[in-house]
Amino acid sequence: MFEVHVPDSRFSHSIETLSQITRDILNQSKLAGATACEAEVSQGFGQNVSVRRGEVETIEYNRDKGLGVTVYFGHKRGHASTSDLSPQAIKDTVAAAVSIARYTASDEFAGLADENLLAREIPDLSLYHPWDLSVEQAIELAKNCEAAAFAVDKRIDNSEGASVSTQESLFMYGNSLGFLSGYPSSRHDISCAVIAEDGGMQRDYWYSSRRDASDLESAEAVGRKAGERTVRRLGARKIKTTECPVLFEAPIASGLIGHLVGAVSGSSLYRKSSFLLDSLGQQIFAPFVQIRELPHIPKGLASSPFDSEGVATHARDLVKDGVLQGYFLGSYSARKLGMASTGNAGGNHNLIIESSGQDFAGLLKMMDKGLVVTELLGHGINPVTGDYSRGAAGYWVENGEIQFPVEEITIAGNLKDMFRQIAAVGSDILIQGSKQCGSILIEKMTVAGE
């Protein structure tokens, strides 16, 4: 376990206390006869302030703690959790997990991660950056953010509010194979959503999210972008049904990669509920598409030295030259598939989609005529077949330039075809979550309008 300084005053329990609680759980599980066990103990706190039309709307504080224990009697598994970290609650929770395990059917794939895959060296990835932000300061930032949005255009006459939030957490994970480690982390956000009216009402938003508050976009910049995005949607029209290229703007393009993650994750694969079954080593994207998983990016929003089972994370190619190189597997799904864990118990780490070189203006020129999508509505995706149909709004493009905003349309296709028909990935890369990519241009989709 690497040394990291966490001021005791920031958390109810020190990292040493969490370590001891984890050891106690493992010892009690062993004394109860468990052949293997694992436990995670965590705590966190934060505040969220929101303002609307220049007035404070909410001030929220959260302070959470909890533990979860999983015991194994051979291949029989039991799990229990609690938000009470008192010694008696810990004993009761271990007893509950043991009781559940004794009455659970045996599952040959259940068990701890393979010992040889556990993390041995734990790098400090700079994931913890406290933000000493008073409520008064947060209110001021939120007000400035919203004011910057209103200042963009007098047609912005209403607001869904601006918010500033900060969150810190600390956890410890251990198992009976000798693994014991944890670390603190932080996440801070500024967001704003406003409404404009000019013969019709439109709304849009913007936000910034980082581990380190000093890396956030300024409150004024977030508000200004929210305002600009809202105003440019005024005067939206309907269009005729057509087939054309579709450009997914960067803020929503990462959702396409999210569908890939779901399709090549262990649980979807062993349940045979994926449109990408048996796709390992297959060409699923256009040949220029490169996607890397980089779990060790300093300050990365999805960085982690190990997954939720203690398995070491490693940089890898997920898609190389359009060919799928790997799945997202935890220990259980890996065993079900006859494979090894990829260190993705708990989800994907930072996915970086390489740009094909064009900026947003370059993508518009490349598209020439078609649709830019800036908002998606509904959840019309079939994960088994890949069929894709969602409500959308955006802009119509002709001669490589945006002509007017559009609304009340539906875009449809099949994700298998959409992946293969990716024509370009923009350089306008956004860092707002676990998937980082620029705008994505797809050669052809059905756009249903009037």
Secondary structure, 3 states (H helix, E strand, C coil): CCCCCCCHHHCCCCHHHHHHHHHHHHHHHHHCCCCEEEEEEEEEEEEEEEEECCEEEEEEEEEEEEEEEEEEECCEEEEEEECCCCHHHHHHHHHHHHHHHHCCCCCCCCCCCCHHHECCCCCCCCCCCCCCCCHHHHHHHHHHHHHHHHCCCCCEEEEEEEEEEEEEEEEEEEECCCCEEEEEEEEEEEEEEEEEECCCEEEEEEEEEECCHHHCCCHHHHHHHHHHHHHCCCCCECCCCEEEEEEECHHHHHHHHHHHHHHCEHHHHHCCCCCCCCCCCCECCCCCCCEEECCCCCCCCCCCCECCCCEECCCEEEEECCEECCCECCHHHHHHCCCCCCCCCCCCCCEEECCCCCCHHHHHHHHCCEEEEEEEECCCECCCCCEEEEEEEEEEEECCEEEEEEEEEEEEEEHHHHHHCEEEECCCCCCCCCEECCCEEEEEEEEECC
